[in-house]
Amino acid sequence: MPEFGCQEQLLPGETLERKWEFAQAAGYHAIELRGRGEYALLDRLPELRRAAAAGVVMPTVCVEMSHFFAAFDPELRADAIAQLKSQLSVIAELGGQGVMTPASYGMFSRRLPPFEPPRSEAEDHEVLLAGLTELGEHAKTEGVHLYLEPLNRYEDHMVNRLEQAAGLIEETGLDSIRIAADTYHMNIEEDDPVTALTKAERHLGHVHVSESNRFQPGTGHVDWPGVLGALAAIGYTGYLTLECRLRGEPTTALGAVPSFLRRAS
């Protein structure tokens, strides 16, 4: 079974070293960093170097910015790409695996008024390919991966399903770009998450675990035996990283997830 990761903001402790102590005791094998805007991850590099030297495993970064590489505004697009390149370089220096990002977040939804975005689907596609190619080339140079995460239709109007992400990756022709699948978004968008994961085998690089209600696994109705069975069938060896809200007392809720997923598998 894949190893478990947990995003840093969920873990108790004032430092990464303290968070790591709790994470290991609770059954996690890695901490996923949050890549905030304004080059915050680069500013944290001394802290991250100390944590790495202390044995903290930090393979991945989940971006947390106000704008992303497919923003409508060209200046915001350029800034997001520059910041993501910086994050890719930081995780490469730490010996990690890569950085994940959506195309956008909260920028537009065709499911809510005014329904029609200010850019055509063809223009969206052009922007997506250009941004992914530039970021993928930088990731390749740094020896890490860029993980493209599809979001649900209410959070992004461009990349919602694994097959859409796979198609874009294939168009770039870059092996340095992979898919980050999130079970919460998949629960909304995929006709059959098990089939979607199976078809994404070639491009799947990372998995976020969260329930249908965005709380921790075990509180909703995701088909965990099916999802975990599909990952086992395709030989997925990456992390299952917890990205969610917590229901219940935090330390108890966090501690229950690894054992729940092991039972579900």
C-alpha positions as CSV (number, residue, x, y, z in Angstrom):
1,M,0.0,0.0,0.0
2,P,1.2,3.6,-0.7
3,E,2.7,5.6,2.2
4,F,0.7,8.3,3.9
5,G,1.4,12.1,3.9
6,C,-0.3,14.9,5.7
7,Q,-0.3,18.6,4.9
8,E,1.6,20.7,7.3
9,Q,-1.2,23.0,8.4
10,L,-3.2,20.1,9.8
11,L,-0.4,18.8,12.1
12,P,0.0,20.0,15.7
13,G,3.4,21.5,16.6
14,E,5.1,24.9,16.4
15,T,7.9,23.7,14.2
16,L,8.3,21.2,11.3
17,E,10.4,19.0,13.5
18,R,7.6,18.9,16.1
19,K,5.0,18.3,13.5
20,W,7.1,15.4,12.1
21,E,7.3,13.8,15.6
22,F,3.5,13.7,15.7
23,A,3.1,12.7,12.1
24,Q,5.4,9.6,12.5
25,A,3.6,8.6,15.8
26,A,0.2,8.9,14.0
27,G,1.3,6.7,11.1
28,Y,2.3,9.2,8.4
29,H,5.4,9.0,6.4
30,A,5.8,12.5,4.9
31,I,4.7,16.1,5.4
32,E,3.4,18.1,2.4
33,L,4.4,21.7,2.5
34,R,2.1,24.6,1.5
35,G,3.5,27.0,-1.1
36,R,2.1,30.4,-0.2
37,G,2.3,33.4,-2.5
38,E,4.9,36.2,-2.4
39,Y,7.7,33.7,-2.6
40,A,7.0,32.6,1.0
41,L,8.5,29.1,0.4
42,L,11.8,30.6,-0.8
43,D,11.8,32.8,2.3
44,R,11.4,29.6,4.4
45,L,14.4,27.9,2.9
46,P,16.6,28.2,6.0
47,E,13.8,26.6,8.1
48,L,13.3,23.9,5.5
49,R,17.0,23.1,5.3
50,R,17.1,22.6,9.1
51,A,14.1,20.4,9.0
52,A,15.5,18.3,6.2
53,A,18.8,17.9,8.1
54,A,16.8,16.8,11.1
55,G,15.2,14.0,9.0
56,V,11.8,15.6,8.2
57,V,10.5,14.0,5.0
58,M,9.0,16.8,2.8
59,P,8.6,15.4,-0.8
60,T,5.8,17.7,-2.1
61,V,4.4,21.2,-2.1
62,C,0.8,22.2,-2.6
63,V,0.5,25.7,-3.9
64,E,-1.5,28.2,-1.9
65,M,-1.7,31.5,-3.9
66,S,-4.3,34.1,-4.8
67,H,-3.8,33.5,-8.6
68,F,-2.5,30.7,-10.8
69,F,-0.8,30.0,-14.1
70,A,-4.0,30.2,-16.2
71,A,-5.3,33.5,-14.8
72,F,-7.2,35.8,-17.1
73,D,-4.7,38.7,-16.5
74,P,-1.4,38.1,-18.3
75,E,0.6,39.8,-15.5
76,L,-1.0,37.5,-12.9
77,R,-0.2,34.5,-15.1
78,A,3.4,35.6,-15.4
79,D,3.7,36.1,-11.7
80,A,2.1,32.8,-10.9
81,I,4.5,31.0,-13.2
82,A,7.5,32.8,-11.7
83,Q,6.4,31.8,-8.2
84,L,5.8,28.2,-9.2
85,K,9.2,28.0,-10.8
86,S,10.7,29.2,-7.5
87,Q,8.7,26.6,-5.6
88,L,9.9,23.9,-8.0
89,S,13.5,25.0,-7.4
90,V,13.1,25.0,-3.6
91,I,11.6,21.4,-3.5
92,A,14.4,20.3,-5.8
93,E,17.0,21.7,-3.5
94,L,15.4,19.8,-0.6
95,G,15.6,16.5,-2.6
96,G,11.8,16.4,-3.0
97,Q,9.5,15.2,-5.8
98,G,7.5,18.2,-7.0
99,V,4.9,20.9,-6.7
100,M,1.2,20.6,-7.4
101,T,-1.1,23.4,-8.7
102,P,-4.5,23.8,-10.2
103,A,-5.0,25.8,-13.4
104,S,-6.9,28.3,-11.3
105,Y,-8.9,28.5,-8.2
106,G,-12.1,30.5,-7.6
107,M,-11.5,32.5,-10.8
108,F,-14.6,31.5,-12.7
109,S,-17.3,28.8,-12.9
110,R,-19.6,28.1,-15.8
111,R,-22.1,26.7,-13.2
112,L,-22.7,30.1,-11.6
113,P,-23.7,33.5,-13.0
114,P,-22.6,35.0,-15.3
115,F,-21.9,31.5,-16.8
116,E,-19.8,32.6,-19.7
117,P,-16.1,33.4,-18.9
118,P,-14.3,36.3,-20.5
119,R,-12.1,34.0,-22.5
120,S,-13.1,31.4,-25.1
121,E,-12.4,27.6,-24.6
122,A,-9.8,27.9,-27.4
123,E,-8.0,30.7,-25.6
124,D,-8.2,28.8,-22.3
125,H,-6.5,25.9,-24.1
126,E,-3.8,28.0,-25.5
127,V,-3.0,29.6,-22.1
128,L,-3.1,26.2,-20.3
129,L,-0.6,24.6,-22.8
130,A,1.7,27.6,-22.7
131,G,1.8,27.7,-18.9
132,L,2.2,24.0,-18.5
133,T,5.0,23.7,-21.1
134,E,7.0,26.5,-19.4
135,L,6.5,25.1,-16.0
136,G,7.1,21.5,-17.2
137,E,10.4,22.5,-18.8
138,H,11.6,24.2,-15.6
139,A,10.6,21.1,-13.6
140,K,12.5,18.9,-16.0
141,T,15.6,21.1,-15.6
142,E,15.3,20.9,-11.8
143,G,14.7,17.1,-11.9
144,V,11.3,17.3,-10.2
145,H,7.7,17.1,-11.3
146,L,4.9,19.6,-11.8
147,Y,1.6,18.0,-10.7
148,L,-1.5,19.3,-12.3
149,E,-4.6,19.0,-10.0
150,P,-8.1,19.0,-11.6
151,L,-10.6,20.9,-9.4
152,N,-14.4,20.6,-9.4
153,R,-16.6,22.7,-11.7
154,Y,-17.4,25.3,-9.0
155,E,-13.7,26.1,-8.3
156,D,-12.3,26.0,-11.8
157,H,-13.9,26.1,-15.3
158,M,-11.0,24.6,-17.2
159,V,-9.6,21.4,-15.8
160,N,-12.1,19.3,-13.8
161,R,-11.4,15.6,-14.7
162,L,-8.3,13.4,-14.8
163,E,-8.8,12.7,-18.5
164,Q,-8.6,16.5,-19.2
165,A,-5.3,16.8,-17.3
166,A,-4.0,13.7,-19.1
167,G,-4.8,15.2,-22.5
168,L,-3.0,18.4,-21.7
169,I,0.0,16.6,-20.4
170,E,0.2,14.5,-23.6
171,E,0.0,17.6,-25.7
172,T,3.0,19.1,-23.9
173,G,5.0,15.9,-24.5
174,L,6.7,16.4,-21.1
175,D,7.2,13.5,-18.6
176,S,8.0,16.1,-16.0
177,I,4.3,16.9,-15.7
178,R,2.0,14.5,-13.8
179,I,-1.6,14.4,-12.5
180,A,-2.4,15.1,-8.9
181,A,-5.8,13.4,-8.2
182,D,-7.9,14.6,-5.4
183,T,-10.7,12.2,-4.2
184,Y,-12.9,15.2,-3.1
185,H,-12.9,16.7,-6.6
186,M,-13.2,13.3,-8.2
187,N,-16.3,12.6,-6.2
188,I,-18.0,15.6,-7.8
189,E,-16.6,15.3,-11.4
190,E,-15.8,11.7,-12.3
191,D,-18.5,9.4,-13.6
192,D,-16.6,6.5,-12.0
193,P,-13.5,7.4,-9.9
194,V,-12.1,3.8,-10.1
195,T,-12.2,3.9,-13.9
196,A,-10.8,7.4,-14.0
197,L,-7.8,6.4,-11.9
198,T,-7.2,3.3,-14.0
199,K,-7.2,5.3,-17.2
200,A,-4.9,7.9,-15.7
201,E,-2.3,5.2,-14.8
202,R,0.4,6.5,-17.1
203,H,0.2,10.1,-15.9
204,L,-0.7,9.8,-12.2
205,G,1.9,11.2,-9.9
206,H,0.2,12.1,-6.6
207,V,-3.0,11.6,-4.7
208,H,-4.8,13.8,-2.2
209,V,-7.2,12.0,0.0
210,S,-10.4,13.7,1.4
211,E,-14.0,12.7,1.8
212,S,-17.0,13.6,-0.3
213,N,-17.7,16.3,2.4
214,R,-14.1,17.6,2.4
215,F,-13.5,16.2,5.9
216,Q,-11.1,13.3,6.7
217,P,-11.5,9.9,5.2
218,G,-14.2,7.9,7.0
219,T,-16.7,10.7,7.5
220,G,-18.4,10.6,4.0
221,H,-19.3,8.2,1.2
222,V,-16.2,7.9,-1.0
223,D,-15.7,4.3,-2.2
224,W,-12.4,3.8,-0.5
225,P,-12.1,0.1,-1.2
226,G,-12.7,0.9,-4.9
227,V,-10.3,3.9,-5.0
228,L,-7.5,2.1,-3.1
229,G,-8.1,-1.1,-5.1
230,A,-7.7,0.9,-8.4
231,L,-4.4,2.4,-7.1
232,A,-3.1,-1.0,-6.1
233,A,-4.1,-2.4,-9.5
234,I,-2.2,0.2,-11.5
235,G,0.8,-0.1,-9.1
236,Y,0.7,3.4,-7.8
237,T,3.6,3.9,-5.4
238,G,3.3,7.6,-4.6
239,Y,1.9,9.1,-1.4
240,L,-1.7,9.3,-0.2
241,T,-1.6,12.8,1.2
242,L,-4.3,14.1,3.5
243,E,-5.8,17.4,2.3
244,C,-9.0,18.1,4.1
245,R,-10.8,19.8,7.0
246,L,-11.0,17.9,10.3
247,R,-14.1,16.7,12.0
248,G,-13.7,16.0,15.7
249,E,-10.7,16.6,18.0
250,P,-7.8,17.2,15.6
251,T,-5.2,14.8,17.0
252,T,-7.8,12.0,17.2
253,A,-9.1,12.7,13.7
254,L,-5.6,12.7,12.2
255,G,-4.6,9.6,14.1
256,A,-7.6,7.7,12.7
257,V,-6.9,8.2,9.0
258,P,-4.0,5.8,8.4
259,S,-5.7,2.9,10.2
260,F,-9.0,3.6,8.4
261,L,-7.3,3.6,5.0
262,R,-5.5,0.4,5.7
263,R,-8.7,-1.3,6.7
264,A,-10.4,0.0,3.6
265,S,-7.7,-1.4,1.4
